Amino acid sequence: MRPAIKYALLFSGAWIAIKLIFLGIGVFQENVVQPGLINNLFLLLAVSLGLYFEKKKEGYGVGTPLSDIKNGLTAGAPYVLIVSAFMFLYYDTINPSFVENRIAERMDVIYEEAQDEAYLDTLKVHNPEFRVMTSDEIMREIKTDTESALSAKTLFIFSLLGLMVMALTYAIFVTVIYRKILFKDYYPKQ
């Protein structure tokens, strides 16, 4: 197995384990910042170590920058796919209360604002569909849209997209750092 794929599997498995440990001990359940930062760190480690060991296997002065970016993405893409699929399963079946709490929080704010007639009038002005609806129909429509926007499926799509962009960015930056700073003596001067 290629070193890049090994590191993708290692760090994605480690992130999944940490996420489940957090669930087991009950920390960071209503907070996405710390697990998200750990996720970013593990993605960076998967890309950088995967690329490093691919370069070690291939030879440090060998290859083009594009082949190095490709090798970095060889570690990043499986990591992104595994972590995004786990996030879908986690928020859909393992811990669906997280999504339900987010929907409830958002709807509480909207219900509170809807007590003011000016808010509903503003919604009717900005959205032509709302002009013929009653306030209850508007609230049902907003709730449906909110549930759709905060669903596990939507989270999967956006995490897949966002993490893939980050993996590409990390692969480019790590390639530049390796070629211009760490292993510059192995590459011919241009």
C-alpha positions in Angstrom: 0.0 0.0 0.0 1.3 3.5 -0.8 2.5 5.5 2.1 0.1 8.4 1.3 -2.9 6.1 1.6 -1.6 4.6 4.8 -1.4 8.0 6.4 -4.8 8.9 5.1 -6.2 5.8 6.8 -4.2 6.3 9.9 -5.3 10.0 10.5 -8.9 9.5 9.4 -9.2 6.6 11.8 -7.6 8.6 14.6 -10.0 11.5 14.0 -13.0 9.1 14.1 -11.7 7.6 17.3 -11.2 11.0 18.9 -14.7 12.0 17.8 -16.2 8.9 19.4 -14.1 9.3 22.5 -15.5 12.9 22.8 -19.0 11.5 22.5 -18.3 8.8 25.1 -17.0 11.2 27.7 -19.4 13.9 26.8 -17.1 16.8 25.8 -17.4 19.1 22.8 -20.9 17.8 21.9 -22.4 21.2 21.3 -19.2 22.7 19.9 -17.7 22.2 16.5 -14.6 24.3 16.8 -12.2 22.0 18.7 -13.1 18.8 16.7 -12.9 20.9 13.6 -9.4 22.1 14.4 -8.3 18.6 15.2 -9.8 17.5 11.8 -7.8 20.3 10.0 -4.6 19.3 11.8 -5.1 15.6 10.9 -5.8 16.5 7.3 -2.6 18.6 7.2 -0.6 15.8 8.9 -2.0 13.2 6.4 -1.1 15.3 3.4 2.4 16.3 4.7 3.5 12.9 6.0 1.9 11.1 3.1 3.8 13.4 0.7 7.0 13.1 2.7 7.1 9.3 2.6 6.0 9.2 -1.0 9.0 11.5 -1.8 11.3 9.4 0.4 10.2 6.3 -1.6 10.4 8.1 -5.0 13.6 10.1 -4.3 13.7 13.7 -3.1 15.0 15.3 -6.3 12.7 13.3 -8.6 9.3 14.4 -9.9 7.6 17.6 -10.8 5.6 19.9 -8.5 2.4 18.6 -10.0 3.4 15.0 -9.2 4.1 16.1 -5.6 0.7 17.8 -5.4 -0.9 14.7 -6.8 0.9 12.6 -4.2 -0.3 15.0 -1.5 -3.9 14.6 -2.7 -3.4 10.9 -2.8 -3.3 11.2 1.0 -5.9 14.0 1.2 -8.7 12.6 -0.9 -9.2 9.3 1.0 -9.0 11.2 4.3 -11.7 13.6 3.1 -13.9 10.8 1.8 -13.7 8.7 5.0 -14.1 11.6 7.4 -17.0 13.1 5.4 -18.8 9.7 5.3 -18.3 9.3 9.0 -19.6 12.8 9.7 -22.8 11.9 7.8 -23.2 8.7 9.8 -22.4 10.4 13.0 -24.9 13.3 12.6 -27.5 11.1 11.0 -27.5 8.0 13.2 -25.0 8.2 16.1 -25.7 11.7 17.4 -28.8 13.1 15.6 -29.6 15.3 18.6 -26.8 17.7 17.5 -28.7 18.6 14.3 -32.0 18.7 16.1 -30.6 21.1 18.7 -29.2 23.4 16.0 -32.6 23.4 14.2 -34.4 24.1 17.5 -32.0 27.0 18.3 -32.4 28.6 14.9 -36.2 28.2 15.0 -36.4 29.7 18.5 -34.6 32.8 17.2 -36.9 33.0 14.2 -40.0 32.5 16.3 -38.9 35.3 18.6 -38.3 37.6 15.6 -41.6 36.6 14.1 -43.5 38.1 17.0 -42.7 41.5 15.5 -45.0 42.1 12.5 -42.3 44.2 10.8 -40.1 41.1 10.5 -42.9 39.2 8.7 -43.6 42.2 6.5 -39.9 42.3 5.6 -39.9 38.6 4.7 -43.0 39.2 2.5 -41.3 42.1 0.7 -38.0 40.1 0.1 -39.7 36.8 -0.8 -42.6 36.9 -3.3 -43.8 33.4 -2.3 -44.4 34.7 1.2 -46.8 37.5 0.1 -49.8 35.2 -0.2 -49.0 33.1 2.9 -50.2 33.4 6.4 -47.6 33.8 9.2 -48.1 30.1 10.2 -47.4 29.0 6.6 -44.3 31.2 6.5 -43.0 29.7 9.7 -43.6 26.2 8.4 -41.8 27.0 5.2 -38.8 28.5 7.1 -38.7 25.4 9.3 -38.6 23.1 6.3 -35.8 25.2 4.7 -33.9 25.2 8.0 -34.2 21.4 8.4 -33.0 21.0 4.9 -30.1 23.3 5.4 -28.9 21.7 8.6 -29.5 18.0 7.6 -26.7 15.4 7.8 -26.9 15.1 4.0 -26.2 18.8 3.5 -23.4 18.6 6.1 -21.9 15.7 4.2 -21.9 17.6 0.9 -20.4 20.8 2.4 -17.8 18.9 4.5 -16.8 16.9 1.4 -16.4 20.1 -0.7 -14.7 22.1 2.1 -12.3 19.4 3.1 -11.4 18.7 -0.5 -10.6 22.3 -1.1 -8.5 22.3 2.1 -6.7 19.1 1.0 -5.8 20.7 -2.3 -4.6 23.9 -0.6 -2.6 21.9 1.9 -1.1 19.8 -0.9 0.0 22.9 -2.8 1.5 24.6 0.3 3.3 21.5 1.6 4.7 20.9 -1.9 6.0 24.5 -2.0 7.5 24.2 1.5 9.1 20.8 0.7 10.6 22.0 -2.6 11.6 25.5 -1.6 12.6 25.1 2.0 13.1 21.6 3.3 14.5 19.8 0.3 15.7 22.7 -1.8 19.2 21.1 -2.0 17.8 18.1 -3.9 16.3 20.1 -6.7 18.3 21.8 -9.4 18.5 25.6 -9.4 16.4 27.2 -12.2 
